Amino acid sequence: MIRTAWTGTVVQITIDRPERRNALDHAALDGLAAAVAEAVDGSARCLVLTGAAGHFCAGADLSGVEDPTFVQRLAEVLEALRSTSFPTVAAIDGAALGAGTQLAVACDLRVCTPNATFGIPAAKLGLMVDGWTVQRLASMTGQGMARSMLLAAEVVTGVDAHRLGLAQRLGDLDDAMAWAASIAELAPLTIAGHKLGCNQAEDMVAASDSYRAAWSQAWASADLAEGLAAFGERRPPHFSGS
């Protein structure tokens, strides 16, 4: 489900659930957390996160997303990727949707193919992402694109992601691995310090009380139940705002 391979001091972590387009369930999140911890313990100098069989990660496996422990575990994995002392690179092909986009923006750098797709379809389901994801996405893409992705559930192609700065390079996994190998040759203490500075430059103030209240309301709503039911029944949802 989660595969790890080392090339020198570069560790490649692969989400391998092709039958679900690498959607995340509890086991996948546990595997990701363990793989990142292994990279830290193994003195990695760069980490490349990717998905198997033509997709990065199609989001959360909706059979368990309503479980609050899933949301907490996802937040822990995102923070683990953000807080490593070494750079993390997302190598993205195909779908990076919902939690897939969250994983991608939690990484320091992104390499994507032109046909990659980024999106946060939360508004189609009646749920909300955490305030940190909103903040990180807006800082990377600008308020205009972030609002179109979050408020209109717009999908961004790899070409547009590169143009907007969401992806730093257009390329495939080989390109991402080659970049990671070159990064791994740089001074690790310098990189660790610079990464710390970049993280601190972000406004990492906890989400406001009003955002937390809105988040809790969405996750307890009848609309979320309707969104999940509609997804499972392959029909359009009918949201009531309650």
Secondary structure, DSSP 8 states (H G I E B T S, - for coil): -EEEEEETTEEEEEE--GGGTT-B-HHHHHHHHHHHHHHHHTT-SEEEEEESTT-SB--B-TTSTTSHHHHHHHHHHHHHHHH-SS-EEEEE-SEEETHHHHHHHHSSEEEE-TT-EEE-GGGGTT----HHHHHHHHHHH-HHHHHHHHHS---EEHHHHHHHTSSSEE--HHHHHHHHHHHTTS-HHHHHHHHHHHHHHS------HHHHHHHHHHHTSHHHHHHHHHHHHTS-------
